[in-house]
């Protein structure tokens, strides 16, 4: 079960690394604008805010990656902390920004959290 938990944590980390790239480096591109439903004008105006948001997603990914490479109780604690933050951020984003966030962030984060808790 530990392998399944680590794979799920890794997938959540990869999702957030992809979000980092979209928000920090590709925000004004057609791909990022399509992902977030923004216009070219809005993307240009909001690029600094998006980069800041991307940085926070990077911190979420970093916590999860640290949880995967650390050992002992530190690994478990970072996984739990990182996944809890992912889920809370996803719930807030779902309520305030887009319902799509629930399926991109909350569902994978919750599945990974359950797996980590079961793996103990």
URHU-V741458 format. One line per field, one symbol per residue. psi: psi as a letter, one per 40 degrees, with the letter a starting at -180 (. if undefined). burial: + if it has 16 or more other ideal C-beta (glycine too) atoms within 10 Angstrom, else -. A space follows every 50 residues. Layout:
# URHU-V741458
psi: ???
burial: ???
This chain:
# URHU-V741458
psi: dddddddddddddddddddddddddedeiddddddefiiddddddedddd ddddddddddddddddddeiiadddddddddddddddddddddddddhdd ddddddddddddddddddd.
burial: ----++-++--++-+++-++-+++-+++---++-++-+----+--+---+ --++--++-+++++++++------++-++--++-+++-+++-++------ +--+++-++++++-++--+-
